[in-house]
Amino acid sequence: MRWVALLILCVACSDRYGAYLVVDSHGAVTFDRVEFYFGKELGGPLPTSPKHPLVSTEPSLVAKRLFVDADVQLAGGATTMITYYVPDQPENENLGRYVVVLAYSGDQIVGIGELFDFEVMTGSAVYRYDVDLVDARAEDIELWGRPTADCVRWTRDRGTGKPRTVAVVRGQDADCDSFLEGNIANQDCLPRVFCDGSGNAACDARVPCLTEGGESGCQVGTCSNKDGAPASCIPTTCVDENVCAPCDMTPAQDVPIGCALLNNSVHVDTPIEVNPDYTLCTEPYKIDMQMPVECLNPAIVSVIDYMPADPFTFSIADATGNTCQLTITPKMPGAHFTTVPHMMIAIDTPMGTAPRSAFIMGISANAGTCQTSTIMPDVRFGSCVP
């Protein structure tokens, strides 16, 4: 709740123009200090975190934390209410419209509250914002980050069309794992997936990445994050030179590879037979793929669903000669194959030359009478294959 009053007071009071946040637990909890997280919307998917490691597609708000001179306010003893003053200064005009407030008793978070319409306006006015605290010990709250816990997320039923989860995070490190986004030596391989890069194994996810190799054409490599080690994209696999052409190669590693897989100009979707209700003919479903070259040590580099649908997993193995066998498995029995998965498949380059070679293919469902499935995908290799 907010009300605005224009001040018509003495000149001595004019230096108190700005915004006042009145934080009040209404007796629900007592606290001795509060910390304010001012957030300006970043957009994009909700980052994962140590307590929430799975990628979520739920409605959310992701905001970059912005700071003022004193984000932590001491109460001088146990209290149920405190007022925080944000002065009318140009640097405070762009703090963002979301604020989450954490109330502490000692080292324990005991209260939490939020605003969705905060702003500091210049001019002879005072803005008052009431922030009602609830008992944090009954809420889904997480404070996380490396090396310091300075990011916060709060999941609750907010109703009235507001996001279920709000996260206030670092501007260039939205998952708060200390690996920064951008074209730098140790860039974050997965910018919205938290990675604990400590220890020998670290979080070595071996994320596929795309690189434009000059005369070597368009290549695929792997990107992994670990403390103290560079995360450059080391090319290992050659793909069609046209894959890189429409893609912006400067963002984090998962962005170009996603662009490549969703680029319909470098592959053709191949239909497979499924049941009339779009369930697979068998579970799992094995499909022979006839290749123009020998299928040597095939591997699926990456898969992206072109259309949202029931989830499936994919694996591939060499069969005989020029035949690979693709296996499709539903994550839930009876799932409907209405998605159009796009995948990059790599094989050893014929004649034993390095690096490996890859092509992109899509699969679409042809609902009808099930029969033995053999497909001939449109295979377009790069210059690695003679």
Buried (B, 14 or more C-beta within 10 A) or exposed (E): EEEEEEEEEEEEEEEEBBBBBBBBBEEBBBBBBBBBBBBBEBEEBBBBBBEBEEEBEEEBBBBBBBEBEEBEBEBEEEBBBBEBBBBBEEEBEEBBBBBBBBBBBEEEBBBBBBBEEBBBBEEEBBBBBBBBBBEBEEEEBBBBBBEEEBBBBBBBEBEEEEBBBBBBBBEEBBBBBBBBBEEBEBBBBBBBBBBBBBEEEBBBBEBBBBBBBEEBBBBBBBBBBBBEEEBBBEBBBBBBBBBBEEBEBEBBBBBBBBBBBBBEEBBEBBBBBBBEEBBBBEEEBBBBBBBEBBBBEBBBBBBBBBEEBBEBEBBBEBBEEEBBBBEBBBEEEEBBBBBBBBBBBBBBBBEEEEBBBBBBBBBBBEBEEBEEBEBEBBBBBBBBBE
